[in-house]
Amino acid sequence: MFDSPESFQAYATIEAGIWMMSEIQKEWNKKRSPIEKAVDEATGFGRDQDIMWSQSIVVILEDIIVAKKFIEMDFESDQTILDRTKEHIKLMKSA
């Protein structure tokens, strides 16, 4: 499995990336009160936070894809998510 230190690092990058994305998802899905939602909407904080989290996911996915390429793992689904996340960011910024 770990043919080299670089191989170990690639697997660690993938695992860490998956963990980081799950942490972002937990925060993203956190319940907010109606007042918090209204304040976020009025100030634009919710949109800005969404963009920031999405940009973090882009960086994480890019690292995962590089690691998967190195160990010759399939990364097609990661690439699809990356492309969709980048498109989401464009839409959020133009709104």
N, C-alpha and C positions, 0 to 999 in steps of 0.2 A: 504494500500500500504506500509506504513512505520510502520511495527509492532514493530520496535525497533531502537535504534540508529545505531546498526550494519547493519540493513536493509537499513536505509537511507544512510549509508556510502557505501554500496554495489552499490546502484543506482548511487550515486555521482561518484564512481570510474568508473562505466561503461560510464556515460556521459562525464566525463573528459577524459577518454581514447579515446572515439570516437572523441572528439574535438582535442586532441593531434595528433591523426593519420591523421585527415583532414589537420591539419597545416603542418605536415610532407609531406603529399601528395602535397599540394600547392607548397612547396619549391622544391620538387622532380620534379614537372612538370613545374617549372619556365623556361621560354624561356631564352636560352643562345646564345650569338653570336657565329659564327663559330670560332672566335679566342679563346673565352673562352673554347669552346669544345675541340679545339686542344691542348690548354695548359693543361686542365684537363686530357686529354688522355696521353699526353707526360709525365706528372708528376705523373700520377696514382692517382691524387686527386679525380677525378670522381669516380673511383672504391672504394677508401677509404671512400668517402662520402656516397656512396651507401651502403657499409657495415655498416657504423655507423648508418645511418637511419634505415636500416633493423634490426639492433640489438636493436634500440630503440623501434621499432614496436614489436619485440619479447617480451620485458619487459612489454610493455603496454598490449599486448594481454594476456600474462600470468596473469596480474592483473585483466583484464576483465573476464577471464575464472573463476578465483577464486571467484570473486564477483557474477558471474552468477550462479555458483554452490551453493553459499550460499543462494541465493534467489530462487533457483530451476528453473532457466531459461535455455532454450535450448542454448547450447554453441557449438554445432557441427560445425557450419560454422566458428566460431572463431578458433576452434581447427584445422580445415582444412587450414585456412589462416596461422595459426601459424606454422604448419608443412611445408607448402610451403615456408614460409619466412625463416625458418631454413635451408631448402634445398637450397634456393637461396644464403644464406650466405656461405654455404659450397662450392657451385660452384664458387662464386666470390673469395673466399679465395684461391681456387686451381687454378684459372686462372692466 
